[in-house]
Amino acid sequence: MISRLDDSGFDNALKDLTDILHACVQDGASIGFIHPFTPDQARAYWQNRVRPDLQTGALELFVARNSGRVLGTVQLIPATMPNQPHRADVAKLLVHPKARRRGLGGALMAALQDRAIQLGRTLLVLDTRSSDPSRILYQNLGFQIAGEIPNYCRNPFEDRLEPTTYMFKDLS
């Protein structure tokens, strides 16, 4: 089941969100964090970075649940500049490694896209490490490659830089 998570449900989902982020980083996801990465750091990300933006409406948080547990999440971040009222960013599509290959990533993205259209956002933009499997998922969901930036992000395990691919999808 996919739903939008608001501030009133945040505390109940925090443990699962923390577990998902920690597990994804431990599994090698390049989502802004590097090793060593602790559960406390994962919790701090949700509490200190996501929750304030959720409270102000600067982002919308979607979750995938099964049997009451959150197994996946993605963020929709509408652009705020006056010349970009049609655009939104997609951030942190995360599915717990033990829950992958069940269609949760695609279902989360479908819900995000539906909401973007409701908000009048007709262009979605995201970035992903060029070697991540998520790039294939995004292409299968209709995202197009805008370009690649070399040496953009640090590998989560090793002290080396890797390219990132910027992608977009026109929803109009």
N, C-alpha and C positions, 0 to 999 in steps of 0.2 A: 504494500500500500504506500503510495507516494502522497505526501502532504507538505504544506508550508508550515514551518515551525516559527511561532512567534515567541515573544519574550516570556509569556506566561507558561509555555511548555519547555523553555530552555533548560531549567534546572533538572527536570526529569530526564532530559536527553543528554545532559553533559557527560555522564560517565561513558555512554556509548560513543558519543562524538570523540571524546578523548581516546578511547580504545581504537576507534577507526583510524584517526590521524596517526597515532603512535604505530599501529600495525602497518599502515601504508608506508610510512617512512622507513620502518625496519625492513620492509619488503623491497625497498629501493626506489620508491616513487620520488620524483624530483618535483617537490611542491613547496620549495622555499626553505627546507630544513636540511641539515646535514647531521651526520653521526659525530659524536654521540647525541642521541635525542631521547629524552626521558618522558615518561607519562606526565610528570609535572609541567614540562615545557609544552606538551600537547594541551593540557588543561589550560595553561596560561594563554595560549593562542586563542582558544575559544572564549575564555572569560574576558581577556583584555583587548583583543583585536576584533572579534566577531560580534560579541554581545553588544558593545556600545553602538556599532553600526546597525545592528538589528533593531535596537531600541529607537534609534533616530530615523529609521526607514532608509538608510543609505544602502542597505542590501536586503535581499530576501533569501532566506535559507530554506532549502527543500530537503526532506529526509525520506528515505525508504525504510519502511518498517516491516518486520516479519515476527509474528508472535510477540508483539509489544517491544521488541528490541530494534534500535536504529542500526541498520546495516550499511547504509550509504547516505551520502549527502552531496549537495552542490549549491553554489551561491550565484545569484543573479545580482549584478551591481549596475544599476542604471547610471549612465553618464550624467554628470551634473552641469556641464558647461552649456551655455546658451546656444551654441552652434551645433550641439549634438543631442537634441531631444529624441532622436530616433535610434540611438545606439545604447547598448548595454554590454558589459563584460560578463563572461562566464568564468568562475573561479572555483578551484578546489573540488573538482569532481572526484569524490573518494568513495570507494566501495571496499569494505573490509575484505582482505585477501581470502578469508574462508567463505565469503559469500559471492565471489565472482563467478562469471559465466552463467548467471541466472537471469540476465536481462535488466538488472537493477540500474546500471549506468545509462542504458538507453531509455528506460522509463523515467529516470530522474531528468534526463535532458529533454524528454518530450514534455514533461510538466513545466520545466523551466521555459521552454519555447512557447508553450501555451500562455504562460503568465506574461512573458515578454510582449507577445502580441496584444494581450489585454491592456498592457500599459502603453501601447503605441510604439513599442521598440521594434524596429524592423531590421536592425543589423546587430548581430551578435559577434563578438570578438573574443578570442582566447589565445593563450599561448601554451605550448607543451614542449617538453624536452624532445628533440627530434627523434631520439631513439626509443621513446616510451611507446608501449602498446596502445596507449590512449590516442595517439595520433591516428591510428587505423580506425579506431572506434569513431572518432570525430569525422573522418573522411566518409565512413559508412553512413553517418548521420547527415551527410550533405554539406559539411564544412569544406571550404576550399582553402588551399594554401596561399597566403599572401606573400610569404617570404621566410627566409631563415637567417638568423643572426648567429654568426660563429662566436664561440667562447662566451656565451651569454650567462650560463649558470654553472655552478660548481656541482660536480658529481657528489651524490650524498655520501658515498663511501670513501672516495679517493680525492686527493688534492689535484684535480685536473678539471679543466673547463670543457663544457660541451655546448653544442648548438641548441638553439630553441627555434621552433617553428611557430610563426604567427598564422592564425587561421580566422576565417570569418564565414558567416552564413547570412544570406539575405532572406528575410522572412516575409518580404512584401509580395 
